[in-house]
Amino acid sequence: MALKGKRILFIAPESFPVNGAEAIVNIKQLEILSKAGCVIDVVSKKRKWTDYPLTELAETGIRLNSLHVLEVDNRLNWETVKLHLLTFLTFGIVYKGAHWAWSALQVYKGLLKRNQYDCVITKSFPSELVGYWIKKNKGVKWLATWNDPFPVEKYPYPYGNGPKAKVFWGAKRLIPMMEKYPDFHLFPSGRLRDYMLQYLNISMDKTKIVPHVTLEMNSRREKANLKGLSILHSGNLNYPRDPECFLKALSRFVRENPNAQLKVYFQGVLPDRLKELIVQLELEKWIEILPAVSYKESIEQLSNYNVALIIEAPCEEGIFLPTKVSDYMQADKTIWAISPSKGVLHDLYNNGNIGYFADCLDEEGILNELDNIYRDFLSCGLKKSKTPVEYSSKCIETVLSEII
């Protein structure tokens, strides 16, 4: 294969230990590159606090040439002030949390004495600063990944202030740097690419769509004996995601169908007001909150549930491809997306890849779709998700082999 023997520097603050959605995306891509025969050095960041039990490298089965996990203090003290100053002097760019890039660059300088790289792949901020320095000073091919809008000020409302938002003064050079230095820009969806091209002046031929990959499931646990229709929402449900519209629709459904065999499970990072809403809407009988588990455990548990639920924030356009989509697809689950009516998940629904959909602001629509799901569950069977060809490891390996 074209990737065999390629030496890659993978700068990913969110990768090891596996501690959230961004890390999950990145280790999946590492698994593809590793199986294709690439020689990979990874530089990651250790978190002091995390919402999920951690998954370490050994548990993933991924083969790396080396792994360097750096810990930096994010509290305001003389050491972090010094590191932020060194970051600005080195890169000409600084923002809160950027000081990890300076530490990562020191690791790279040590690796450079022993290795010559075919490319550097950057994943999530502030890795782009390291990619920029390496490209500018060493001429190594740079593949810059944007799984979310960047800089962060330019997130769509209600996350941020939109594509025209002003950037923090210390990061004003970010946009010119992003336009000039990367050899390729990688995006998980065309909608995110088009959103960022509103403020990035780069040619389309320097962009590639690399969705979050679906991998083969290595093992399946014996399914738990859950009665009736079981619906699982796994992951982050904090603001600006809002479960209220769904819960109000669920409340109406169970009032109209008091004998329905149905239960909804929430697992992951949950807002405090979720419990308040459950009590307020008298849904204690119909909802169970589960403790957070490691990524590996969460994948294994998917087989217990009939429907995998995704609730997105009410953006004008849904430009995000949630990590959970590929996880649910590889587990062959029925997916119900409650999302903006214009967006990535609605596109997948229209293409037959997602079985059920409702607009995240439409309580009546959510109620109607819940009714459809329950009737299908009792009669003809639930609609399974269908993985798009471009989400497969083979297709993503082909795309990466063309540019590395």
Order of alpha helices (4+ residues) and beta strands (2+ residues): beta-alpha-beta-alpha-beta-alpha-alpha-beta-alpha-beta-alpha-beta-alpha-beta-beta-alpha-beta-alpha-beta-alpha-beta-alpha-beta-alpha-beta-alpha-alpha
